[in-house]
Amino acid sequence: MITNVIVGTNDLERAEHFYDALLARFDARQVMKTARSILWKSEGDGVGLAVCVPFDEQPAGPGNGSMIGLRARSQVHLISVYETALALGGSSEGEPGERRPGVMAAYFRDLDQNKFGVFYLE
């Protein structure tokens, strides 16, 4: 049903550096790049994550109540993704931990304040 998820940025070059390093944790690579956007996908995964400069040329901003969920392969992977996001300049929205029995999660914001959750279900 979903082909890709797009988040806005006010600095495509800075976002490219952030997402190249972060999405490498998911074995994702750039599959499309234009002057206004970049799309990453993991091999065999039909859904991608893109970042773009808004078409209307207005400043990009995070959606209120919006969040993108990323699936971790393990608890160690979840922690690695979260720590990578923070090391790249992202900010914490919730440290890694068990949210309910069998569900581990961590939350962060990217450089443009877009919110992400990383989830591992045992």
C-alpha positions in Angstrom: 0.0 0.0 0.0 2.8 2.5 0.8 5.6 3.2 -1.7 7.5 5.7 0.3 7.4 8.2 3.2 8.6 11.7 2.7 9.9 14.2 5.3 10.7 17.8 4.6 14.1 19.5 5.0 15.4 23.0 4.9 18.9 21.9 4.0 19.1 18.9 1.6 22.9 18.5 1.8 22.8 18.3 5.6 19.8 15.9 5.5 21.7 13.7 3.0 24.6 13.3 5.3 22.3 12.5 8.3 20.2 10.0 6.4 23.1 8.3 4.5 24.6 7.5 7.9 21.4 6.7 9.7 19.8 4.5 7.0 23.0 2.6 6.4 22.0 0.9 9.7 19.1 -0.6 7.7 21.4 -1.4 4.7 19.5 1.3 2.7 21.1 3.3 0.0 20.2 6.2 -2.2 18.1 5.0 -5.2 17.1 8.4 -6.5 18.5 11.9 -6.2 17.3 15.2 -7.7 18.1 18.8 -6.9 15.1 18.8 -4.5 14.9 15.3 -3.1 16.6 12.0 -2.2 15.1 8.5 -1.8 16.6 5.6 0.1 15.6 2.0 0.0 16.8 -1.3 1.4 17.2 -4.1 -1.1 14.1 -6.2 -1.3 12.0 -3.6 0.5 9.4 -1.9 -1.5 8.9 1.0 0.9 11.5 3.9 0.9 12.2 7.0 2.9 12.7 10.3 1.1 13.7 13.7 2.1 12.7 16.8 0.1 12.8 20.5 -0.1 9.1 21.6 -0.1 7.6 22.2 -3.5 5.9 25.4 -2.4 9.3 26.8 -1.4 8.0 27.6 2.1 10.1 26.4 5.1 9.8 22.7 5.9 8.4 21.9 9.3 7.5 18.7 11.2 3.8 17.6 11.3 2.1 17.9 14.6 1.2 14.4 15.7 3.2 12.8 12.8 5.8 10.2 13.4 7.5 7.6 11.2 8.1 4.2 12.7 11.3 2.2 11.8 11.5 -1.6 12.4 14.6 -2.7 14.2 16.0 -6.2 13.7 17.0 -6.6 17.4 17.3 -4.7 20.6 21.0 -4.1 19.8 20.0 -2.7 16.4 17.4 -0.4 17.9 19.9 1.0 20.3 22.4 1.5 17.5 19.9 3.4 15.3 18.9 5.6 18.2 22.5 6.4 19.2 23.5 7.0 15.6 20.7 9.5 15.2 21.8 11.4 18.3 25.5 11.3 17.2 24.5 12.8 13.9 22.8 15.8 15.6 19.3 14.4 16.1 17.6 14.9 19.5 16.1 12.4 21.9 12.3 12.1 22.3 12.5 8.9 24.5 15.5 6.7 25.3 15.4 3.0 24.4 13.4 0.9 26.7 10.5 -1.5 27.0 7.2 0.3 26.5 5.0 -2.7 27.2 5.8 -6.5 27.5 7.6 -7.6 24.3 7.8 -4.1 22.8 11.0 -2.1 22.9 11.1 1.4 21.5 13.2 4.6 21.2 12.2 8.0 19.8 14.2 10.8 18.2 13.9 13.8 15.9 16.1 14.5 12.9 17.8 17.7 12.1 14.6 19.3 10.8 12.6 18.1 13.9 10.8 15.3 12.1 9.9 12.6 14.7 10.9 8.9 14.4 10.2 5.9 16.5 12.4 2.8 16.3 10.5 -0.4 17.4 11.5 -4.0 18.1 8.8 -6.5 18.8 10.0 -9.7 20.5 
